[in-house]
Amino acid sequence: MQVTEPIFDTWKARLGLAFELRNGKTVLAEKRFEGPLAVQKPFYPEGEDLCHAIVVHPPAGMAGGDDLEISLRIDEGARALLTTPGATKWYRSRGAPARQRLSFDVDGDLEWLPQESIFFDGTIAEMESSVRLGASARYVGWEILCFGRTGSGETLETGSLSLRTTIEREGKPLWRERGEIEAAARLARSAAGLAGKTVCATLVAAAPEIGAGTLSACRAVEGVASTLLPGVLVARCLVDSGEEARRGLVRIWKAVRPSIFGRDAIEPRIWST
């Protein structure tokens, strides 16, 4: 008999965070969690107006049937940068998909900069992101998708990945993207798709105004293609190394951060540990 569900317990996890500005300091004003998903104590390496937080998923991996949801609220005037302590591993599925859902309501500033997602051969994954921006909100987010454990010689021969991303400002769409990546499909090897590359990385920046100078600075970053649309900048790269992809996106982040957020880019120390 064919097995369509995992034979082990699955994780259902929820994390809800709210950041507020109080007397010039961005504070973590609300924290709700259920299951193996948490946030470390906030810290302020760049001053009290910008709160850094590390989202922790103790299992460090996603198996078929797992369902993770992260909800963020950034109030007007508040500034937050969130990242993760390491790569997230998406394991081979026995039939059920693993799901990750992100839901962000932003009236202040948000930088969502997680480390890589590594999809093992046989992964069935669904990733959905919904970002709702207020009139003056500013946002930068990225995703680094690694297909197979290339360091171990593994490629993605079976499995699939479903992607859904929506960014809106005051209810009006700025960016919508839907993707279906099948390991064995022609898209994975086509020049119009992944071109046989094993890593796809995307950074999206949204602000009320993004100037041509910001686009020029991004286009000076070798190996990354950047496009400017009304109110949103999109940068992408296709490579064969997660480290190379992250280096490229970090350079883009360093190019856009001064113009969008008015501060130089200082890499979180967790990225170097």
N, C-alpha and C positions, 0 to 999 in steps of 0.2 A: 504493500500500500504506500502510495506517495505521501511523504511528510510535507505539509504545507505551512506548519507553524513551528516555532522553535520548541525544543523539548526541555528548555530551561526557562526559569522565570524571566520576564521582561521588566524593564524599568519604565515607569511613568514618572516624569519629573517636571516640576513647574517652578519658575523663579520670577518674582515680580519685584521690581525696584523703582523707587521714585526719588528724584533728586530735586532739591529746592535751594534757593539762594536766601541765606539768613545772615544779615549784618555783614554782607560782602563775602561770605563764605558759602560755597556749594556743599551741602550736606546730604548724606543718604538719609532721607526723611522717612522712608517706608521700605520694609523688606518682608516679603512673603515667600515661603518656599515649601515645597512638597517633594519628597523623594530625594535622590542623590544629585542635587544641584544646589550650589551655594555661592556666596560671594565673600571674599576675604575683607578684612578691615580696610576701609578707604584710607588713602594717604594722599599727600599733597606735595609732590616733588617740584611742582611748577608754581606754587603759590596757592593761597586758600580759595581763590575764585574757581580753580579747576580741580575737580575731584577725580583721582585715578582709582579704579576698582578692577579686581581680577575675578572673573567668573570661573568657578571650579566645578568640574564634573568628575567626582572621585573615581568612577569606573574607568574614565579616560578613553572610553570606547562605546560604540553604538552597535548593538546586535539587532537582528530582525525582530520586529515587534516593539522595540524601544520607541518612546515618544517623549521628546523634550520640547519644552516651551519656555521662552524667555520674553518677558514683557518689561519694557522700560518706559518711564515717564520723566521727561526733562522739562521742568517748569521754566517759565520766562526768566532770563537772567542767569540761570544755572548753566554750568559747564561740566561735562563729564567725559572721561576717556575710559573705555572698557576694553580689556583684552583677556587672553586666556594664558595659563601657565605652560601649555605645550600643545602639540598637535592632537587633534581628535581622530581616533581610528574608527573606521566603519567596517565592521567585520562581515565575513561571508554570511549570507542569509539562507535559511532553509525554505524560504518562500514568502514570508511576511516582510514588508518594508520597514526600515527604520526611518523615523520622522523627526525633523527638527523644524520648529516654527519660531520665528522672531517677529515680535510686534512692538514697534517703537512709536511713541507719541512725543514729539519734540517741539517745544516752544522756545528752548534755549539753544545750546550747542551740544552736539553729540559726536564723538569719534568712536566707532565700533571697529576694532582692529584685532580680530581673533587670529591665532596662529593656524597653521595649515589643517585641512581636512584630508586624511589619507584613506582612500577607498580600496579595500582589499578585493582581490579577485572574487567574484560572486556576490558582491554587495548589491543590495536593492535599497536605494536611498531616495528620500524625498526631503527637499529643503525649500522652505517658504519664508520669505521676508516681506514684511509690510511696514513701511515707514510713512508716518503722517506728520507733516511739517506745518507749523504755524507760519504766520506772515513773515516774521523776521528770523525764523529758525535757520540754523546752519548745521550741515551734516556731512560727515565723511565716513564711508564704510567700505570694507573690502572682504573678498573671499578668495582663498587660495585652494584650489582643488587638485589633488594629486591622485592620478589614476594608477593604482598598483603600487606595490612596495618595490620601487625600482632599485633601491639599494640592495635588496635581496634577490634581484633578478626577476621579480614578479611583475607581470603586466596584467592589465584588465582584459581578460579573455571572455568572461561572462559577467552578467549583472547589468544594472541600469541605474541612472540618476535622473531624477525629475527636479527641475529648478523653477521657482516662481518668485519674482521680485517685483514689488510695486512701491514707487515713491510718489507721494502726492503732497501738494502744498495748498492748504485751505480747501481740500477736497478736489482739486484739479490735478490730473495726472502730469507728472514730470517725466517719469521713466517707468516703463512696464516691459518686463522680459519674461519669456517662458521658454524653457528648453527641455528637451528629452535626449539624453545621451545613452545610447545602447552600445554596450561594449563591442558587439559583433557587427554593428551597422556600418554602412559605408561612410557615414558622417564622421566617425572616429578617425578615418584615414584620409578623407577627402581634403583637398586644398581649401574647400569652402567651409570645412568644419574644423576639426582639431589638427588636421594635417599630420596625423601620426604622433603628435606630441603627447607627453604623459602628464603635463601640468598646465592648467588653465587658471589664470588669475585676473581678477577684475577689481578695480577701485572706482567708486562712484562718489562724487562730491556734489552737494547741492547747497546753493546759497541764493539770496535774493539777486545778487549781481556777481557774475564771474567774468572778469575781463579777458581780453585777447592776450594780454601779457602773461596771464596765468597759463593759458593754453600753450603759448610759445615756450614757457619754462618746462612744461610737461613734455612737449614734443622734442625737447633737447635731451630727454632721457633715452638712452640707446636701448633698443629692444622692446620698448613699450609703445603701443599706438594709442593716441589720445584724441578724443573728439569732444567738441563743445557744442551743446544744444542749449536752448533757452533755459537758463537757471540750473543746468546740470552739466557736469563734466564727467566723461567716462574714459577710463584708461584700462587697457588690456594687454596681456602678453601670453604667448604660447611658448613654453620651454620644456626642458626635460629634467628640471631640478626644482624641488620646492624651495630650496635656499636661494636659487637664482631668481625665482619668481618673487620671493619676499624682498630681496634686495631691490628689485625693480620697482615694486610698489612702495617701498620705503622712500625711494628717491622721488617718486611722484608725490607722496605725502609731504615730503620736505619742500617740494615745489609749491604745493597748493596751500599748505597750512598758514604761512605768513599772510597771504592775501585774503584767505577766507576767514581765519580765526584771529589774525593780528598777532601771532606769536610764532617764534621759531620752533621747529620740530625737535623735540628731545625724546629719544627712544626710551620706552619703558625698560627698566633694568631687567625685568623678567625675561625679556627676549635674549639676554646674554647669559642666562643661567642654564 
